Amino acid sequence: MHEAEKLNLDRIEAFLQASEGIRFEGQTQAQVYSWIEQLLRQQQYAQQGRKARGLLRRYVAKMTGLSRAQVTRLIARYGAHGEIAPVMYRRHRFAQRYTRADIELLATVDEAHQTLSGPATRRILQREYRDYGKPEYERLAAISVSHLYNLRQQPRYRERRLSYTKTRPTAVSIGERRRPDPQGRPGYLRLDTVHQGDQPADKGVYHINAVDEVTQWQIVAATPRISEAWLEPVLERMLRQFPFRILGFHSDNGSEFINQTVAKLLNKLLIEQTKSRPRHSNDNGLVETKNGAVIRKHMGYGYIAAQHAAAISGFYAQHLNPYLTTIAPAPRPTSKSMLRAGDNGTTGATRRRWRPCWPCPMPLSICAPA
């Protein structure tokens, strides 16, 4: 209704009688307060008699939808201040006793004493004020232990009191950190995994590479996953393919080999398990060079889906592994495996002939140089 605040008292009374069954309601608080203020000012509410004031109260309640008590409070606010303005809500807050400087001072004390317990810190604050007469400790000297812990949780305290803890390495008792020492004996394996890449929707195949340190005998296998359940049967098949007894099992610190399942398997076979040392990148360098010279050379660097792991393992078992064992290089001879003989029986002759220093499964024609 436009200009409803400008109606005279007779029209207001007639309107109330005619609209007795009709209910009105204001849209927003600002609109309602502004309309009531204009009405009271237009009708000169303070100068009206008791009957006119009652009529105006009923009119305000009808047009705004407010209760009688709300209308009474708004009219009283208009009479006291000459306007009707929204009252801003102010949450009750306790007075702040400890200031920003007190929190920073507490952080300084904790930093100097390495964050003692609450009672011990409180005693230090009390002595600073009572015994040494430092006025900046006056408020902190009366602090309770519980509220001292509350101040330690304040953002300003945390900004001032920063403490850094170095990452503590997790000690794993599986395997020994050292480089294996085969002493010219076959059976000390070096193992590593080669991943064939991932796709957003699928994982790639994993290649398991095992090389004997002395004879260079190499066995390769493939698996779709490198979890413990997938890796255990693959390792068992790989160990059975070596023609000599396995004495050592060396790998890096990856969890695919350093776990309880693999450790239990090796312990059952009486195989010594070792792992690479930190900052010794060459501990497992033998098999890592074979990764590039053999696996990457034959399988490439492109993505291969994990579902092809069985087919790749069949290819390795039937073709690649026999080929690798046939062309495996001979071990480097030592002074014990080298016989020198001259025509005059003196040492230092140039003729040399080779013989293995252990029961080697490979034919001598393959090991011996041409």
C-alpha distance (Angstrom), angle and dihedral (degrees) to the residues before:
residue distance angle dihedral
M1 . . .
H2 3.79 . .
E3 3.85 119.6 .
A4 3.81 91.8 -2.1
E5 3.79 89.2 151.5
K6 3.86 91.4 63.8
L7 3.82 96.5 63.0
N8 3.76 116.5 115.1
L9 3.79 122.6 -121.1
D10 3.83 94.7 -96.9
R11 3.78 92.8 54.0
I12 3.79 90.9 44.6
E13 3.81 90.7 54.3
A14 3.80 91.6 47.4
F15 3.79 90.7 48.7
L16 3.79 92.2 52.0
Q17 3.79 91.7 51.4
A18 3.80 92.9 47.3
S19 3.83 95.5 46.5
E20 3.76 98.6 44.0
G21 3.82 93.3 126.0
I22 3.83 94.7 41.6
R23 3.82 123.3 90.5
F24 3.80 124.2 -156.0
E25 3.81 128.9 -166.6
G26 3.78 133.7 -171.5
Q27 3.81 121.4 -120.7
T28 3.81 103.9 -140.3
Q29 3.77 135.2 12.3
A30 3.80 93.1 -119.5
Q31 3.81 91.5 52.1
V32 3.83 92.8 48.4
Y33 3.82 94.2 47.7
S34 3.80 92.1 47.2
W35 3.83 92.8 50.1
I36 3.82 93.6 48.1
E37 3.81 91.0 48.8
Q38 3.84 91.7 51.1
L39 3.81 91.4 47.0
L40 3.79 94.6 51.4
R41 3.78 91.7 45.8
Q42 3.83 93.1 46.3
Q43 3.82 93.7 48.4
Q44 3.83 93.3 41.3
Y45 3.77 91.6 -127.0
A46 3.81 95.4 -172.3
Q47 3.82 91.8 59.9
Q48 3.81 97.2 46.2
G49 3.78 125.1 101.9
R50 3.73 127.8 -113.1
K51 3.82 95.5 -91.3
A52 3.81 93.2 49.0
R53 3.79 92.0 47.9
G54 3.79 90.6 52.8
L55 3.80 89.5 50.2
L56 3.79 91.9 50.7
R57 3.81 91.2 48.8
R58 3.79 90.8 53.6
Y59 3.78 90.2 46.7
V60 3.82 92.6 51.7
A61 3.81 91.7 48.1
K62 3.83 91.2 49.0
M63 3.83 95.4 49.0
T64 3.82 98.5 41.9
G65 3.79 102.6 33.2
L66 3.82 91.6 -128.8
S67 3.78 123.5 143.0
R68 3.78 123.9 -106.9
A69 3.82 91.9 -104.9
Q70 3.81 92.1 50.6
V71 3.79 91.9 49.8
T72 3.81 90.2 49.5
R73 3.81 92.2 52.3
L74 3.81 93.3 48.3
I75 3.82 92.9 48.9
A76 3.81 89.9 48.3
R77 3.82 89.6 51.3
Y78 3.81 89.3 51.2
G79 3.77 91.2 50.5
A80 3.81 92.7 49.6
H81 3.84 100.0 43.6
G82 3.80 105.0 17.2
E83 3.80 90.6 -120.4
I84 3.79 141.5 58.6
A85 3.79 110.5 -124.6
P86 3.80 127.0 165.6
V87 3.79 113.4 -98.0
M88 3.79 110.7 -124.7
Y89 3.77 112.5 -129.2
R90 3.78 113.6 -121.6
R91 3.74 117.5 -166.9
H92 3.76 114.7 -133.4
R93 3.77 110.9 -107.5
F94 3.75 130.5 -178.3
A95 3.75 116.8 -122.0
Q96 3.79 112.8 -92.2
R97 3.77 108.6 -115.1
Y98 3.79 101.7 176.8
T99 3.77 115.5 55.6
R100 3.76 132.6 -150.9
A101 3.81 89.4 -96.4
D102 3.82 90.5 55.5
I103 3.80 91.3 53.2
E104 3.80 91.6 49.8
L105 3.81 89.9 47.8
L106 3.80 90.7 52.3
A107 3.81 89.7 50.5
T108 3.81 89.5 51.9
V109 3.81 91.5 51.7
D110 3.81 92.1 48.3
E111 3.78 91.1 48.6
A112 3.80 91.7 51.9
H113 3.82 93.7 47.4
Q114 3.85 97.4 35.4
T115 3.82 95.6 -112.7
L116 3.78 104.8 -61.4
S117 3.78 123.9 -165.4
G118 3.79 120.9 -71.3
P119 3.85 97.8 -101.7
A120 3.81 92.3 46.5
T121 3.80 92.5 49.0
R122 3.80 91.3 47.2
R123 3.79 90.1 53.0
I124 3.82 90.3 52.1
L125 3.81 90.9 51.9
Q126 3.79 91.6 49.7
R127 3.82 93.1 50.8
E128 3.81 91.7 48.3
Y129 3.81 89.9 58.7
R130 3.81 103.9 32.0
D131 3.80 102.3 34.5
Y132 3.80 101.8 29.6
G133 3.81 98.6 29.8
K134 3.79 99.1 -131.3
P135 3.84 107.5 163.0
E136 3.81 95.5 -157.5
Y137 3.82 88.4 69.5
E138 3.81 95.0 56.3
R139 3.80 97.6 103.7
L140 3.80 95.6 36.2
A141 3.82 90.8 51.7
A142 3.81 90.0 68.3
I143 3.81 96.7 44.5
S144 3.78 119.9 123.5
V145 3.78 121.9 -124.4
S146 3.79 93.3 -116.8
H147 3.79 93.5 51.5
L148 3.80 90.2 46.4
Y149 3.79 87.4 63.3
N150 3.82 88.4 48.4
L151 3.81 90.8 56.2
R152 3.78 89.6 50.7
Q153 3.79 88.3 61.5
Q154 3.80 93.8 54.4
P155 3.84 116.4 113.9
R156 3.81 92.0 -124.6
Y157 3.80 91.2 54.2
R158 3.80 91.2 51.1
E159 3.79 91.5 48.7
R160 3.78 90.8 51.4
R161 3.79 98.3 38.6
L162 3.78 106.1 52.7
S163 3.77 117.6 168.6
Y164 3.79 124.6 -176.5
T165 3.78 124.4 -157.1
K166 3.76 118.6 -162.2
T167 3.76 117.2 -125.9
R168 3.75 109.2 -96.2
P169 3.80 113.8 -140.6
T170 3.77 116.2 -124.4
A171 3.76 111.2 -119.9
V172 3.81 112.6 -132.4
S173 3.79 114.4 -164.5
I174 3.82 93.3 -160.3
G175 3.79 112.4 106.3
E176 3.78 130.4 -5.3
R177 3.78 122.8 -93.0
R178 3.77 102.8 -125.1
R179 3.75 141.8 97.4
P180 3.82 111.7 -96.9
D181 3.79 118.1 -114.9
P182 3.84 109.1 -150.4
Q183 3.82 93.5 175.1
G184 3.79 91.6 -146.5
R185 3.83 95.1 -50.1
P186 3.81 123.2 125.2
G187 3.79 120.8 -127.1
Y188 3.81 101.7 70.8
L189 3.79 106.0 117.7
R190 3.79 130.8 -162.0
L191 3.82 115.0 -154.8
D192 3.77 135.3 -169.9
T193 3.81 139.6 159.5
V194 3.80 127.7 -123.5
H195 3.80 119.0 -158.9
Q196 3.77 120.5 -148.5
G197 3.81 95.7 -151.5
D198 3.80 135.5 -95.5
Q199 3.77 137.0 -103.1
P200 3.82 125.8 -153.0
A201 3.80 90.7 -108.2
D202 3.81 102.0 33.3
K203 3.79 143.7 27.2
G204 3.77 125.0 -118.3
V205 3.78 128.7 -120.6
Y206 3.82 121.9 -89.8
H207 3.80 123.0 -137.4
I208 3.82 119.2 -150.7
N209 3.79 112.9 -152.1
A210 3.83 122.6 -166.6
V211 3.81 123.4 -179.2
D212 3.79 129.5 179.1
E213 3.78 109.5 -128.5
V214 3.82 97.4 -140.8
T215 3.82 107.2 31.8
Q216 3.84 94.8 29.2
W217 3.81 87.9 -132.6
Q218 3.80 105.4 166.7
I219 3.81 131.8 -160.0
V220 3.81 122.3 -177.7
A221 3.82 128.7 -168.6
A222 3.80 137.6 169.8
T223 3.80 133.4 -137.1
P224 3.81 133.4 178.5
R225 3.82 92.1 -134.7
I226 3.78 135.5 22.8
S227 3.79 96.4 -147.6
E228 3.79 119.2 124.4
A229 3.80 94.7 -100.7
W230 3.82 92.9 53.4
L231 3.80 98.2 38.7
E232 3.81 101.0 50.8
P233 3.85 98.0 68.6
V234 3.81 90.8 42.9
L235 3.79 91.9 54.2
E236 3.80 91.6 47.8
R237 3.82 91.0 54.2
M238 3.80 91.7 46.6
L239 3.81 94.2 50.4
R240 3.81 91.2 50.7
Q241 3.82 91.1 55.5
F242 3.80 94.2 63.6
P243 3.84 111.3 94.6
F244 3.80 94.0 -142.8
R245 3.76 136.3 54.2
I246 3.80 115.0 -80.6
L247 3.78 112.0 -127.0
G248 3.81 104.3 165.2
F249 3.80 136.9 32.2
H250 3.82 115.7 -165.1
S251 3.81 127.1 179.0
D252 3.75 141.2 147.1
N253 3.81 121.9 -90.3
G254 3.81 95.6 -85.2
S255 3.79 116.5 137.5
E256 3.82 91.7 -127.0
F257 3.82 88.8 75.1
I258 3.80 102.8 20.3
N259 3.81 99.7 69.4
Q260 3.77 139.1 102.3
T261 3.82 95.1 -100.4
V262 3.80 95.2 56.9
A263 3.81 91.5 40.4
K264 3.81 90.6 53.4
L265 3.82 91.2 49.4
L266 3.80 93.3 49.9
N267 3.79 92.3 44.4
K268 3.80 90.0 53.8
L269 3.81 90.1 52.7
L270 3.83 92.3 44.2
I271 3.80 91.6 -119.1
E272 3.79 119.2 153.6
Q273 3.81 113.0 -125.7
T274 3.81 121.2 -150.6
K275 3.78 133.5 169.0
S276 3.78 136.1 -157.2
R277 3.77 121.1 -83.1
P278 3.81 122.4 -121.8
R279 3.80 114.9 -94.8
H280 3.80 90.8 13.5
S281 3.79 102.2 105.1
N282 3.80 92.9 169.4
D283 3.82 95.5 62.3
N284 3.79 90.5 92.7
G285 3.79 97.2 22.6
L286 3.82 95.1 118.7
V287 3.79 96.8 66.2
E288 3.81 92.3 37.2
T289 3.79 90.4 60.1
K290 3.81 88.8 48.8
N291 3.80 88.7 54.4
G292 3.77 90.7 65.4
A293 3.80 98.8 32.6
V294 3.82 95.7 49.2
I295 3.80 115.6 13.6
R296 3.79 99.5 35.9
K297 3.79 90.3 41.1
H298 3.81 93.0 56.5
M299 3.83 102.0 28.9
G300 3.81 101.2 31.8
Y301 3.78 128.3 -149.4
G302 3.82 100.5 -78.3
Y303 3.78 125.9 109.7
I304 3.82 117.5 -82.9
A305 3.79 117.7 -174.6
A306 3.80 118.4 -118.7
Q307 3.81 91.2 -122.2
H308 3.81 89.2 74.1
A309 3.82 93.3 60.4
A310 3.83 93.6 102.2
A311 3.80 92.8 51.6
I312 3.81 91.4 47.3
S313 3.81 91.2 49.8
G314 3.81 89.3 52.8
F315 3.78 90.3 51.2
Y316 3.79 90.5 50.3
A317 3.81 94.1 48.5
Q318 3.82 96.1 45.9
H319 3.79 103.2 35.6
L320 3.81 119.1 4.4
N321 3.82 101.1 45.2
P322 3.85 94.7 48.8
Y323 3.78 88.7 47.3
L324 3.81 92.9 50.1
T325 3.81 93.0 48.4
T326 3.80 90.7 50.2
I327 3.81 95.7 53.2
A328 3.79 96.0 35.8
P329 3.81 108.5 137.9
A330 3.76 119.7 -115.5
P331 3.79 118.7 -104.0
R332 3.74 116.8 -97.1
P333 3.83 107.3 -95.5
T334 3.74 122.1 -118.3
S335 3.76 129.9 -153.6
K336 3.81 89.9 -91.1
S337 3.80 93.7 55.3
M338 3.80 94.9 46.2
L339 3.80 120.6 82.4
R340 3.76 118.3 -165.5
A341 3.78 119.9 -161.8
G342 3.77 130.6 168.7
D343 3.76 133.9 -167.5
N344 3.78 90.7 -114.6
G345 3.79 93.7 43.5
T346 3.79 93.5 -115.9
T347 3.74 126.1 130.0
G348 3.74 123.0 -106.7
A349 3.80 96.2 52.5
T350 3.79 118.6 149.7
R351 3.83 99.2 -130.4
R352 3.81 113.3 102.1
R353 3.75 133.3 176.1
W354 3.77 126.3 -171.7
R355 3.74 134.4 -135.0
P356 3.82 130.6 168.4
C357 3.75 118.6 -106.9
W358 3.83 93.8 -145.1
P359 3.82 137.1 37.5
C360 3.81 94.8 -79.9
P361 3.83 118.8 -170.2
M362 3.81 93.0 -147.8
P363 3.82 119.2 90.4
L364 3.74 115.2 -101.3
S365 3.81 89.8 -123.4
I366 3.80 89.2 65.7
C367 3.80 96.6 46.7
A368 3.79 98.0 40.6
P369 3.80 118.2 80.2
A370 3.81 119.3 -114.8
